[in-house]
Amino acid sequence: MWGREAPRPRKGFRGRAAAARPAQWPRRPGGGAGGRSPRAGGRGRSAHSAEPRGRASAPSSRARGTAGRRARRRRRRRRRQSARLPAKLINGGIAGLIGVTCVFPIDLAKTRLQNQQNGQRLYTSMSDCLIKTVRSEGYFGMYRGAAVNLTLVTPEKAIKLAANDFFRYQLSKDGQKLTLVKEMLAGCGAGTCQVIVTTPMEMLKIQLQDAGRIAAQKKMLDAQAQLSAQGGAQPSVEAPATPRPTATQLTRDLLRTRGIAGLYKGLGATLLRDVPFSIVYFPLFANLNQLGCPASGEKAPFYVSFLAGCVAGSAAAVAVNPCDVVKTRLQSLQRGVHEDTYTGFLDCARKILRHEGPMAFLKGAYCRALVIAPLFGIAQVVYFLGIAETLLELLQRPQH
């Protein structure tokens, strides 16, 4: 019992001692009675002098504690952001590989339809292009240039998705929802970053995809020239059996003749296509995906992410298709017989409008929508399911 009451008699003793002091003993502001400082008495600071100091130091300590907690939270957010970056890159790569494998034949048809000009039309539609390609080049002819895409689509999609998340994180304040303008700015930054990989990838892919069309057109014209003298029926379109250049050969030739600028031909047209695409796609996807969230803070189901990616991707693809037509024409190094050549973006757009009409800017639009819709739908499903996070957790799990 005495142990529990030990602090009280000590405080009471101090109180009685202060009350028993004579009235003529003045108090000093910094010490005890009678001119003696509290340190001289060995008792420490007096109750009178300790009370103001305690009140003055309390607010500053609370402020320091609040600032420290905020700094720790910021450091934890930065660590989580840096830890998520490898997972974002892996998710983007996996999504790109799956998507390209599924939709590459449609992309080949899109390139060939956009490159053919009036008077030299080999294909009337996407299905007609794919059927003639299989007949003349075999099944794997539809996948000419796929190796380039499969090699470079991983960094391309990873850069795009990771850059969009990075810019969204930088533009957000205390976790608040981004405004439409900030979402568009984040998409603009993502589209600008991805052209580092997209431009050389598209440059090589277009040469490989369009080689079959050029060869088939030349063979058809030669056959028509022979039959025009002899008379006869229209010959069927068949590609010649001559060897075609590979991506390695094209890269070597471009670097030798034009330098690194040869791989980045059409960079301006690529920027004019990809930056508006990302400005339209990412805000539209974010808002469509938000509509399917069951509650605030919960992740949307995978089918909602897939449908949102498909709708946003197809809408953005059709919106920027005129720029894609100009980019495809500018990046094609080989021309068919009697086909126009171009000196720049404006020259290409002017000649297309004059010789083929405004509808030529929509060539391959439905093909591009069919390519982009599942491509980005698959990308968002892989990205939101967090396949890479699961793989990294399995790799980091300690072995027993």
Secondary structure, DSSP 8 states (H G I E B T S, - for coil): -HHHHSHHHHHHHHHHHHHTS-TTS-B-TTS-BTT--HHHHTS-S-HHHHHHHHHHHHHHHHHHHHHHHHHHHHHHHHHHHHHHHHHHHHHHHHHHHHHHHHHHHHHHHHHHHHH--TT----SSHHHHHHHHHHHH-GGGGGTTHHHHHHHHHHHHHHHHHHHHHHHHHH-STT----HHHHHHHHHHHHHHHHHHHHHHHHHHHHHHHHHHHHHHHHHHHHHHHHHHH----------------HHHHHHHHHHHTTHHHHTTTHHHHHHHHHHHHHHHHHHHHHHHHHT-SSTTS---HHHHHHHHHHHHHHHHHHTHHHHHHHHHHH-----TT----SSHHHHHHHHHHHH-GGGGGTTHHHHHHHHHHHHHHHHHHHHHTHHHHHHHHHHS---
